[in-house]
């Protein structure tokens, strides 16, 4: 009696590393923004075909969200570390110095992925812009709460404005990201941070 033939598994096994492909996609989005990154750019950088991209990551928007998660986990760790600093001024300095290092890295595109994509999005990518704004709002709220805690602890003067300080820092960070994208060096941006810290309210 003959044995039944083996049942073939459906589909072909993936022949690429999804982690490496996602990192490559992040590089494209970071360099060109969401709108500027075409499917041809993405598949070429990732070394895969369109069908493989769709099968592994979904559509372009879903791929961007995955890339944004990777960016937050790997490139923005300094923002989480900043909130753990012992004083409000140390929080501000850690945040700005970390941004300078990240935005002027020689191994990554210049500037900030969130700023690049939020400012470049057209009407067809409004959901991307909205998602970036939501993430920024959550980070902003955490920073405001950290400054309020500093005020309660006596580290910030009673008359200091935690909301205004957080807005000031984000304006600095976004401005530095734009400058980094336009070719500003680490030395240039460190000078900006030095001056920004001179404006920090003393106790």
C-alpha beads as a LAMMPS data file, in Angstrom:
LAMMPS data file: protein, C-alpha beads

203 atoms
202 bonds

1 atom types
1 bond types

-500.0 500.0 xlo xhi
-500.0 500.0 ylo yhi
-500.0 500.0 zlo zhi

Masses

1 110.0

Atoms # bond

1 1 1 0.000 0.000 0.000
2 1 1 1.436 3.324 -1.053
3 1 1 1.704 6.117 1.499
4 1 1 -0.119 9.369 0.803
5 1 1 2.013 12.133 -0.645
6 1 1 3.147 14.805 1.839
7 1 1 0.938 17.863 1.891
8 1 1 2.833 20.919 0.694
9 1 1 2.832 23.898 3.013
10 1 1 0.978 26.910 1.674
11 1 1 3.005 29.870 0.528
12 1 1 6.726 30.298 0.235
13 1 1 8.910 30.854 3.299
14 1 1 10.231 34.375 3.668
15 1 1 13.698 34.738 2.254
16 1 1 14.597 37.992 3.983
17 1 1 15.125 39.258 7.500
18 1 1 12.104 41.332 8.514
19 1 1 14.122 43.232 11.132
20 1 1 16.744 44.275 8.587
21 1 1 14.070 45.162 6.042
22 1 1 12.241 47.309 8.591
23 1 1 15.461 49.096 9.539
24 1 1 16.048 49.827 5.847
25 1 1 12.510 51.179 5.499
26 1 1 13.095 53.411 8.520
27 1 1 16.146 54.869 6.798
28 1 1 14.088 55.742 3.718
29 1 1 11.249 57.331 5.698
30 1 1 13.746 59.236 7.850
31 1 1 15.607 60.602 4.844
32 1 1 12.571 61.422 2.666
33 1 1 9.572 61.683 4.976
34 1 1 6.366 59.724 4.511
35 1 1 5.230 61.495 1.350
36 1 1 8.670 61.490 -0.241
37 1 1 9.267 57.781 0.246
38 1 1 7.905 55.946 -2.785
39 1 1 7.147 52.241 -2.877
40 1 1 10.017 51.873 -5.353
41 1 1 12.378 53.572 -2.873
42 1 1 11.197 51.327 -0.063
43 1 1 11.369 48.003 -1.919
44 1 1 14.790 48.860 -3.348
45 1 1 16.203 49.719 0.086
46 1 1 14.568 46.715 1.741
47 1 1 15.678 44.339 -1.020
48 1 1 12.205 42.856 -1.455
49 1 1 9.342 42.935 -3.929
50 1 1 6.045 44.759 -3.461
51 1 1 4.124 41.521 -2.801
52 1 1 6.665 40.570 -0.121
53 1 1 6.347 44.001 1.470
54 1 1 2.561 43.754 1.563
55 1 1 2.686 40.205 2.943
56 1 1 5.132 41.054 5.729
57 1 1 4.182 44.604 6.676
58 1 1 0.844 45.501 5.090
59 1 1 0.525 48.744 3.134
60 1 1 2.813 51.773 3.170
61 1 1 1.008 53.387 6.092
62 1 1 1.274 50.227 8.204
63 1 1 4.950 49.948 7.314
64 1 1 5.505 53.546 8.411
65 1 1 3.864 52.879 11.775
66 1 1 6.175 49.888 12.277
67 1 1 9.164 52.026 11.308
68 1 1 8.025 54.783 13.675
69 1 1 7.812 52.242 16.517
70 1 1 11.374 51.128 15.743
71 1 1 12.523 54.747 15.627
72 1 1 10.969 55.415 19.020
73 1 1 12.468 52.301 20.586
74 1 1 15.996 52.662 19.208
75 1 1 16.581 56.311 18.376
76 1 1 14.495 58.108 20.990
77 1 1 15.561 56.279 24.154
78 1 1 17.238 59.480 25.360
79 1 1 13.804 61.116 25.727
80 1 1 12.741 58.482 28.247
81 1 1 16.067 58.708 30.076
82 1 1 15.687 62.494 30.265
83 1 1 12.587 62.214 32.468
84 1 1 14.622 60.253 35.035
85 1 1 17.180 63.033 35.561
86 1 1 17.351 64.466 39.106
87 1 1 16.509 68.097 38.307
88 1 1 14.316 69.923 35.799
89 1 1 17.368 71.613 34.300
90 1 1 19.088 68.240 33.941
91 1 1 15.952 66.924 32.209
92 1 1 16.105 69.801 29.726
93 1 1 19.828 69.403 29.098
94 1 1 19.646 65.621 28.666
95 1 1 16.771 66.041 26.220
96 1 1 18.554 68.647 24.109
97 1 1 21.994 67.001 24.179
98 1 1 20.433 63.670 23.271
99 1 1 18.616 65.280 20.374
100 1 1 21.845 66.804 19.094
101 1 1 23.579 63.418 19.115
102 1 1 20.647 61.698 17.418
103 1 1 20.088 64.404 14.821
104 1 1 23.728 64.704 13.767
105 1 1 24.632 61.005 13.754
106 1 1 26.985 60.054 10.936
107 1 1 25.294 56.658 10.528
108 1 1 21.708 57.913 10.210
109 1 1 19.861 60.546 8.182
110 1 1 19.936 64.033 9.682
111 1 1 17.078 65.655 11.523
112 1 1 14.039 64.080 13.204
113 1 1 11.721 61.567 11.558
114 1 1 8.671 62.998 13.315
115 1 1 9.393 66.572 12.275
116 1 1 10.227 65.572 8.685
117 1 1 7.096 63.487 8.236
118 1 1 4.695 65.774 10.108
119 1 1 5.690 68.848 8.121
120 1 1 5.835 67.103 4.735
121 1 1 2.539 65.214 4.854
122 1 1 -0.059 66.063 2.230
123 1 1 -3.799 65.642 2.529
124 1 1 -3.643 61.969 1.513
125 1 1 -1.412 61.208 4.493
126 1 1 -3.301 63.200 7.119
127 1 1 -3.633 60.112 9.332
128 1 1 0.165 59.861 9.497
129 1 1 0.436 63.483 10.569
130 1 1 -2.302 62.950 13.143
131 1 1 -0.543 59.906 14.565
132 1 1 2.748 61.790 14.910
133 1 1 0.957 64.684 16.627
134 1 1 -0.688 62.248 19.066
135 1 1 2.673 60.744 19.959
136 1 1 4.181 64.181 20.417
137 1 1 1.276 65.251 22.626
138 1 1 1.798 62.226 24.885
139 1 1 5.520 62.989 25.197
140 1 1 4.733 66.661 25.835
141 1 1 2.276 65.734 28.613
142 1 1 4.894 63.517 30.289
143 1 1 7.391 66.386 30.196
144 1 1 4.889 68.848 31.678
145 1 1 4.118 66.419 34.490
146 1 1 7.858 65.989 35.190
147 1 1 8.236 69.760 35.515
148 1 1 5.184 69.986 37.750
149 1 1 6.734 67.338 39.984
150 1 1 9.931 69.391 40.071
151 1 1 7.891 72.400 41.103
152 1 1 6.183 70.448 43.890
153 1 1 9.597 69.270 45.096
154 1 1 10.938 72.826 45.175
155 1 1 13.330 72.264 42.266
156 1 1 11.432 74.792 40.134
157 1 1 10.298 78.144 41.498
158 1 1 6.573 78.445 42.349
159 1 1 6.191 81.061 39.603
160 1 1 7.706 78.847 36.883
161 1 1 5.420 77.702 34.077
162 1 1 5.784 73.928 33.478
163 1 1 3.590 74.034 30.349
164 1 1 5.517 76.966 28.925
165 1 1 8.868 75.325 29.684
166 1 1 7.798 72.159 27.883
167 1 1 6.643 74.195 24.887
168 1 1 9.930 76.100 24.908
169 1 1 11.895 72.847 24.869
170 1 1 9.858 71.367 22.026
171 1 1 10.295 74.545 20.004
172 1 1 14.049 74.234 20.561
173 1 1 14.068 70.545 19.631
174 1 1 12.017 71.044 16.476
175 1 1 14.136 73.997 15.420
176 1 1 17.336 72.007 15.925
177 1 1 15.881 69.133 13.902
178 1 1 15.205 71.475 10.981
179 1 1 18.710 72.931 11.253
180 1 1 20.283 69.473 11.417
181 1 1 18.361 68.498 8.294
182 1 1 19.774 71.591 6.600
183 1 1 23.372 70.709 7.456
184 1 1 24.018 72.179 10.924
185 1 1 26.873 70.397 12.696
186 1 1 26.976 69.000 16.204
187 1 1 29.120 71.962 17.237
188 1 1 26.534 74.362 15.833
189 1 1 23.703 72.694 17.727
190 1 1 25.671 72.305 20.956
191 1 1 26.051 76.088 20.885
192 1 1 22.276 76.419 20.543
193 1 1 21.817 74.148 23.564
194 1 1 24.330 76.180 25.604
195 1 1 22.412 79.366 24.902
196 1 1 19.071 77.697 25.513
197 1 1 20.233 76.546 28.954
198 1 1 21.266 80.100 29.803
199 1 1 17.576 80.977 29.519
200 1 1 16.511 78.236 31.939
201 1 1 14.882 79.661 35.092
202 1 1 17.036 79.310 38.173
203 1 1 15.574 78.470 41.564

Bonds

1 1 1 2
2 1 2 3
3 1 3 4
4 1 4 5
5 1 5 6
6 1 6 7
7 1 7 8
8 1 8 9
9 1 9 10
10 1 10 11
11 1 11 12
12 1 12 13
13 1 13 14
14 1 14 15
15 1 15 16
16 1 16 17
17 1 17 18
18 1 18 19
19 1 19 20
20 1 20 21
21 1 21 22
22 1 22 23
23 1 23 24
24 1 24 25
25 1 25 26
26 1 26 27
27 1 27 28
28 1 28 29
29 1 29 30
30 1 30 31
31 1 31 32
32 1 32 33
33 1 33 34
34 1 34 35
35 1 35 36
36 1 36 37
37 1 37 38
38 1 38 39
39 1 39 40
40 1 40 41
41 1 41 42
42 1 42 43
43 1 43 44
44 1 44 45
45 1 45 46
46 1 46 47
47 1 47 48
48 1 48 49
49 1 49 50
50 1 50 51
51 1 51 52
52 1 52 53
53 1 53 54
54 1 54 55
55 1 55 56
56 1 56 57
57 1 57 58
58 1 58 59
59 1 59 60
60 1 60 61
61 1 61 62
62 1 62 63
63 1 63 64
64 1 64 65
65 1 65 66
66 1 66 67
67 1 67 68
68 1 68 69
69 1 69 70
70 1 70 71
71 1 71 72
72 1 72 73
73 1 73 74
74 1 74 75
75 1 75 76
76 1 76 77
77 1 77 78
78 1 78 79
79 1 79 80
80 1 80 81
81 1 81 82
82 1 82 83
83 1 83 84
84 1 84 85
85 1 85 86
86 1 86 87
87 1 87 88
88 1 88 89
89 1 89 90
90 1 90 91
91 1 91 92
92 1 92 93
93 1 93 94
94 1 94 95
95 1 95 96
96 1 96 97
97 1 97 98
98 1 98 99
99 1 99 100
100 1 100 101
101 1 101 102
102 1 102 103
103 1 103 104
104 1 104 105
105 1 105 106
106 1 106 107
107 1 107 108
108 1 108 109
109 1 109 110
110 1 110 111
111 1 111 112
112 1 112 113
113 1 113 114
114 1 114 115
115 1 115 116
116 1 116 117
117 1 117 118
118 1 118 119
119 1 119 120
120 1 120 121
121 1 121 122
122 1 122 123
123 1 123 124
124 1 124 125
125 1 125 126
126 1 126 127
127 1 127 128
128 1 128 129
129 1 129 130
130 1 130 131
131 1 131 132
132 1 132 133
133 1 133 134
134 1 134 135
135 1 135 136
136 1 136 137
137 1 137 138
138 1 138 139
139 1 139 140
140 1 140 141
141 1 141 142
142 1 142 143
143 1 143 144
144 1 144 145
145 1 145 146
146 1 146 147
147 1 147 148
148 1 148 149
149 1 149 150
150 1 150 151
151 1 151 152
152 1 152 153
153 1 153 154
154 1 154 155
155 1 155 156
156 1 156 157
157 1 157 158
158 1 158 159
159 1 159 160
160 1 160 161
161 1 161 162
162 1 162 163
163 1 163 164
164 1 164 165
165 1 165 166
166 1 166 167
167 1 167 168
168 1 168 169
169 1 169 170
170 1 170 171
171 1 171 172
172 1 172 173
173 1 173 174
174 1 174 175
175 1 175 176
176 1 176 177
177 1 177 178
178 1 178 179
179 1 179 180
180 1 180 181
181 1 181 182
182 1 182 183
183 1 183 184
184 1 184 185
185 1 185 186
186 1 186 187
187 1 187 188
188 1 188 189
189 1 189 190
190 1 190 191
191 1 191 192
192 1 192 193
193 1 193 194
194 1 194 195
195 1 195 196
196 1 196 197
197 1 197 198
198 1 198 199
199 1 199 200
200 1 200 201
201 1 201 202
202 1 202 203
